[in-house]
Amino acid sequence: MLKKIILRCVLPVIVGVPFIGQHEANEIFQALFDDETVTAAKIAQQAGYSVESYDVLTQDGYILRMERITGSKKSPPSDDKTAVLLVHGLLDASPTWLVAGPEKALGFMLADEGYDVWLGNVRGNRYSRKNLFLSTSDPDFWNFIWNEMGMYDMPAMIDRIIQETKQEKMFVVTHSQGGSVFFVMASERPEYQEKIIAYFALAPATFLSRMGTSVLKALWHLADYGYRVAKPLGIYEIEPSNKLVQRIGGKICSDESPLQLACKIIIDLFGGSQGKLNATLLPLIAQYYPAGAAVKQFAHYGQLVQSGKFRKFDYGVAGNIEKYGERNPPDYNLRNVTLPTYLYYSTNDKVVDVEDILELYETLPNVEKFLVPHNVFAHIDFVWGEDANILLYDKILSVMERYRK
């Protein structure tokens, strides 16, 4: 029980998740605040959007849930819309692109602008916990990292979108770990770049050695060691939040809680953002976040923090020689990523530092960068930020519009 509490409560803080804000609830979603089975499809339906759900099979047997927003009152469904694939970050899930509500959330904004919006869920999160051959109680189910998501999950999503829409190309937008996934796919399976018009990377997690706070960096340094310890103990996954954790988190960090100051201190310590999240949406966010992940995913990020490189998983000298034919894990070849790429970053992101983004910018051959013009805009604000629609999403839509003309 203790290990579950630690994994569910501490790790979400490590990735910089805010739990506070000072704004009124979006009344549209009040009916979903106590829905333990909330999905992106339910959120979209509640907001009056047309939505479909799909199960997508990967090459290695995982079954992924995707939701598709086909239209809205402003843009009814039609067969000629350009598709946009949105892929979430670590411990996150597809609802994250919608929780801010109509005219605020990127998923809804894209739908209103006439795009065919597809919301992906990578293997291991609460919506993608099925495999043709393995159950979640089988350790082999959790023997994956975001490398497999790039090799199998994102390609399967892209292929399904093309199959359903009959369109040859699409846009892709990712946040955080979604960036890791995309750059694995684009570097290791470069043929998939031919299926993408342009790529928009929101705070992509690639180079991570300059992580913003010493405590946060120290914790990530321990992640690989934690994985080595957890594996013999039979701990393979970071489980999705349950109802008890959801209720406790919401109450402790609410505006009415006398413990909110402690919440603020913890958030500041680990790189979160104060004042940008609509706190009254927390009950909805808590229904799906944290959405679960493999412990091995954290270990891989811990290795990136230590090495300063964007490279494959380090299995130790013997394991590396067996798997890669060399003593050290090879770097992902980012020079292979030749499609139009747009990097979005912020000065207050304590997870993906500005200097790490600039290193990525200097490495990629066909790239533009955009600094969010706000000095407190943090890592999670790219998806939950109160003003993200104005500071960020409008800019993305403007770039997409160039390709439609």
C-alpha positions in Angstrom: 0.0 0.0 0.0 2.8 2.4 0.9 4.6 1.9 -2.4 1.4 2.6 -4.3 0.8 5.8 -2.4 4.4 6.9 -3.1 4.2 6.1 -6.8 0.8 7.7 -7.3 1.4 10.9 -5.3 5.1 11.7 -5.5 5.8 10.9 -9.2 3.1 13.2 -10.6 4.8 16.0 -8.6 8.2 15.1 -10.1 6.9 15.8 -13.6 5.8 19.3 -12.6 2.0 19.0 -12.2 0.1 22.0 -10.7 -2.9 21.5 -8.6 -3.9 25.1 -7.8 -5.5 28.2 -9.5 -7.9 31.0 -8.8 -10.6 30.8 -11.5 -14.2 29.6 -11.7 -15.2 26.2 -12.9 -16.2 25.5 -16.4 -19.8 24.7 -15.8 -20.0 22.6 -19.0 -18.1 19.8 -17.3 -19.7 19.8 -13.8 -21.6 16.6 -14.6 -18.3 14.8 -15.2 -16.5 15.8 -12.0 -17.5 12.6 -10.2 -17.3 10.3 -13.2 -14.6 7.7 -12.5 -14.9 6.5 -16.1 -14.4 9.9 -17.8 -12.9 9.8 -21.3 -12.1 12.3 -23.9 -15.2 11.1 -25.8 -17.4 11.9 -22.8 -15.8 15.4 -22.4 -16.3 16.2 -26.1 -19.9 15.0 -26.1 -20.7 17.0 -23.0 -19.4 20.1 -24.8 -21.6 19.4 -27.8 -19.0 18.0 -30.3 -19.3 15.0 -32.6 -17.0 12.2 -31.5 -16.0 8.7 -32.3 -13.8 6.1 -30.5 -11.4 3.6 -32.0 -9.3 0.7 -30.8 -6.0 0.6 -32.6 -3.8 -2.5 -32.8 0.0 -2.1 -32.7 2.5 -4.3 -34.5 3.5 -5.9 -31.2 0.0 -6.6 -29.9 -1.0 -3.6 -27.8 -4.5 -2.2 -28.2 -4.6 1.6 -28.0 -7.7 3.8 -27.5 -8.1 6.8 -29.8 -10.8 9.4 -29.9 -11.8 11.4 -32.9 -13.6 14.8 -32.9 -15.2 14.9 -36.3 -17.0 18.2 -36.0 -18.7 20.9 -33.9 -21.5 23.5 -34.3 -18.9 25.8 -35.9 -17.6 23.2 -38.2 -19.9 20.2 -38.9 -18.4 16.8 -39.9 -17.2 16.4 -43.4 -14.9 14.0 -45.4 -12.4 16.6 -46.6 -11.0 17.9 -43.3 -7.2 17.8 -42.6 -6.4 15.4 -39.7 -4.4 16.4 -36.6 -3.0 13.8 -34.2 -2.5 15.0 -30.6 -0.3 12.9 -28.3 0.0 13.5 -24.6 2.9 13.5 -22.1 4.1 11.2 -19.3 1.4 9.9 -17.0 -1.1 11.8 -19.1 -3.9 10.8 -21.4 -6.1 12.1 -24.2 -8.6 14.1 -22.1 -5.8 16.5 -21.3 -6.3 18.2 -24.7 -9.9 19.0 -23.9 -10.2 19.8 -20.1 -9.7 23.5 -20.5 -13.0 23.6 -22.4 -14.3 25.0 -25.7 -12.3 28.0 -27.1 -9.6 27.2 -24.5 -8.4 23.7 -25.1 -6.4 22.9 -28.2 -8.5 19.9 -29.2 -11.7 22.0 -29.3 -10.0 24.9 -31.0 -8.7 22.7 -33.8 -12.2 21.1 -34.2 -13.8 24.6 -34.4 -11.3 25.6 -37.1 -12.3 22.8 -39.3 -9.7 20.1 -38.5 -10.4 16.4 -38.0 -9.0 15.9 -34.5 -7.5 12.6 -33.3 -6.5 12.1 -29.7 -4.1 9.3 -29.0 -3.4 7.2 -25.8 0.0 5.4 -25.6 0.4 1.9 -24.2 0.1 1.5 -20.5 -2.1 4.5 -19.7 -5.6 3.9 -18.3 -7.2 3.8 -21.7 -4.6 1.6 -23.4 -4.2 -1.3 -21.0 -4.9 -4.2 -23.4 -2.7 -6.6 -25.3 -3.5 -9.5 -27.5 -1.2 -11.9 -25.7 -0.5 -10.3 -22.2 -2.5 -9.1 -19.3 -1.5 -6.1 -17.1 -0.6 -8.6 -14.3 2.2 -10.0 -16.5 5.6 -8.3 -16.1 6.2 -8.6 -19.8 3.2 -6.3 -20.4 5.2 -3.4 -18.7 8.6 -4.2 -20.4 8.4 -1.1 -22.6 9.7 2.5 -22.7 8.8 5.4 -25.0 11.1 3.8 -27.6 8.3 1.2 -28.3 5.8 4.0 -28.4 7.8 5.6 -31.1 8.4 2.4 -33.0 4.9 1.0 -32.7 2.3 3.2 -31.1 2.5 6.4 -33.0 3.0 4.6 -36.4 -0.2 2.6 -35.6 -2.1 5.7 -34.8 -1.0 7.4 -38.0 -1.8 4.4 -40.2 -5.3 4.2 -38.6 -6.0 7.8 -39.3 -5.0 7.4 -42.9 -7.1 4.3 -43.2 -10.2 6.0 -41.8 -9.8 9.5 -43.4 -8.4 8.4 -46.8 -6.1 11.4 -46.4 -2.4 10.9 -47.2 -1.0 13.4 -44.7 -1.8 15.0 -41.3 -0.4 17.4 -38.7 1.0 16.0 -35.4 1.1 17.9 -32.1 2.7 16.5 -29.0 3.5 17.5 -25.4 6.5 16.5 -23.3 6.9 12.7 -23.6 4.9 12.8 -26.8 7.9 14.6 -28.2 10.2 11.8 -27.2 7.9 9.4 -28.9 7.7 11.4 -32.1 11.5 11.9 -32.4 12.0 8.2 -31.9 9.6 7.4 -34.7 11.0 10.1 -37.1 14.6 9.1 -36.5 14.1 5.3 -36.5 11.2 5.0 -38.9 11.8 8.1 -41.1 9.4 6.9 -43.8 6.6 8.1 -41.5 7.6 11.6 -42.1 6.1 11.3 -45.6 2.7 11.0 -43.9 3.1 14.3 -41.9 2.6 17.8 -43.1 4.3 19.5 -40.2 5.1 18.6 -36.6 4.5 20.9 -33.5 6.5 20.0 -30.4 5.3 21.5 -27.1 8.1 21.3 -24.6 9.5 18.1 -26.1 11.4 15.9 -23.7 14.7 15.0 -25.6 17.8 16.6 -24.0 17.2 16.9 -20.3 20.5 17.4 -18.5 19.8 21.1 -17.6 16.6 20.4 -15.8 15.6 23.5 -13.8 15.6 22.7 -10.0 18.3 20.8 -8.2 15.7 18.7 -6.2 13.9 17.7 -9.4 17.1 16.9 -11.2 18.3 14.8 -8.2 15.1 12.8 -8.1 15.4 12.1 -11.8 19.0 11.0 -11.3 17.5 8.4 -8.9 14.9 7.1 -11.4 17.1 4.6 -13.0 18.3 3.2 -9.7 14.7 3.1 -8.5 13.8 1.0 -11.5 16.6 -1.5 -10.7 15.3 -1.7 -7.1 11.6 -1.9 -8.1 12.0 -4.7 -10.6 13.0 -7.5 -8.1 10.1 -6.3 -5.9 7.6 -6.9 -8.6 6.9 -3.2 -9.2 6.5 -2.6 -12.9 3.9 0.1 -13.3 2.9 3.5 -12.0 -0.8 2.7 -11.5 -3.5 5.1 -12.5 -5.0 7.1 -9.7 -7.9 5.6 -7.8 -10.9 7.4 -6.2 -9.2 7.8 -2.8 -6.1 9.5 -4.3 -8.3 11.7 -6.5 -10.4 12.9 -3.5 -7.4 13.5 -1.2 -5.5 15.4 -3.9 -8.4 17.6 -4.7 -9.2 18.5 -1.1 -5.6 19.2 0.1 -4.8 21.5 -2.8 -8.2 23.3 -3.1 -8.6 27.0 -2.4 -10.5 26.1 0.8 -7.8 23.9 2.2 -5.6 25.1 5.1 -2.8 22.9 3.5 -2.8 24.7 0.2 0.4 26.6 1.2 2.2 23.3 1.5 0.8 22.4 -2.0 2.2 25.7 -3.4 5.7 25.0 -1.8 5.8 21.5 -3.3 4.7 22.8 -6.7 7.3 25.5 -6.7 10.0 23.1 -5.5 9.4 20.6 -8.3 8.8 23.0 -11.2 5.1 23.5 -11.4 3.2 26.7 -12.2 1.0 28.7 -9.8 -2.0 30.7 -10.9 -2.4 29.3 -14.5 -4.6 26.3 -13.8 -8.4 26.6 -13.3 -8.4 24.8 -9.9 -12.1 24.1 -10.1 -11.4 21.8 -13.0 -9.2 19.7 -10.8 -12.0 17.2 -10.0 -12.2 16.5 -13.8 -8.4 16.3 -14.2 -8.2 14.0 -11.2 -10.6 11.5 -12.9 -7.8 10.5 -15.4 -4.5 11.9 -14.1 -2.2 10.3 -13.3 -3.1 7.9 -16.0 -0.4 5.3 -15.4 2.9 4.4 -17.0 5.6 1.8 -16.9 8.3 2.3 -14.2 10.9 1.6 -17.0 9.7 4.9 -18.7 10.9 6.9 -15.7 14.2 5.0 -15.7 14.9 5.9 -19.3 14.3 9.6 -18.6 16.6 9.3 -15.6 19.3 8.1 -17.9 18.8 11.0 -20.2 19.1 13.5 -17.3 22.4 11.8 -16.3 23.9 11.4 -19.8 22.8 14.7 -21.4 22.0 12.7 -24.5 18.9 11.7 -26.4 19.7 8.0 -26.7 18.4 4.5 -26.4 17.9 2.7 -23.1 21.1 1.8 -21.2 21.1 -1.9 -20.2 24.7 -1.8 -18.8 27.8 -2.8 -20.8 26.9 -6.5 -21.2 23.3 -5.8 -22.0 24.2 -3.0 -24.4 26.6 -5.3 -26.3 24.0 -7.9 -26.5 21.2 -5.5 -27.7 23.1 -2.9 -29.7 26.5 -4.5 -30.4 28.4 -1.8 -28.6 29.2 -0.8 -25.0 27.1 2.4 -24.8 23.5 2.9 -26.1 23.4 4.7 -29.4 22.0 8.1 -29.8 18.8 8.6 -31.8 19.8 10.2 -35.1 17.9 13.5 -35.0 19.5 14.5 -38.3 17.0 12.1 -39.9 14.1 14.3 -38.8 13.8 16.4 -42.0 10.1 17.4 -42.0 9.0 20.9 -41.0 9.3 21.0 -37.2 8.1 23.8 -34.8 9.5 23.9 -31.2 7.5 25.7 -28.5 9.2 26.3 -25.2 9.1 28.6 -22.1 11.5 30.2 -19.7 9.7 28.9 -16.6 9.7 25.2 -17.7 11.6 23.4 -15.0 11.5 20.1 -16.8 12.5 21.0 -20.4 15.0 23.8 -20.0 15.5 26.6 -22.6 19.1 25.5 -23.2 18.0 21.9 -23.8 15.5 23.2 -26.4 18.2 25.3 -28.0 20.4 22.2 -28.3 17.6 20.4 -30.0 17.0 23.4 -32.3 20.7 23.3 -33.3 20.5 19.6 -34.0 17.4 19.5 -36.2 17.8 20.3 -39.9 14.4 21.8 -40.7 13.1 23.6 -37.6 11.7 26.9 -36.2 11.3 27.8 -32.6 8.8 29.9 -30.6 9.2 31.1 -27.0 5.9 31.5 -25.2 5.8 35.2 -24.2 5.0 34.7 -20.5 7.5 34.5 -17.7 5.6 32.1 -15.5 4.4 29.7 -18.2 5.5 26.3 -17.1 5.8 22.7 -18.3 2.2 21.6 -17.8 0.8 25.0 -18.9 1.3 23.8 -22.4 -1.9 21.7 -22.0 -3.6 23.2 -18.9 -2.5 26.8 -18.9 -5.3 29.3 -18.4 -4.1 31.5 -21.3 -2.5 28.9 -23.5 -5.1 29.5 -26.1 -3.9 33.1 -26.6 -0.2 32.6 -25.8 0.3 29.4 -27.7 -2.5 27.7 -29.6 -3.4 30.7 -31.7 0.2 30.7 -32.9 0.0 27.0 -33.8 -3.3 27.5 -35.7 -1.7 30.4 -37.7 1.2 28.2 -38.8 -1.2 25.3 -39.7 -3.2 27.8 -41.8 -0.1 28.5 -44.0 -0.2 24.8 -45.1 -3.9 24.9 -45.9 -3.5 27.7 -48.5 
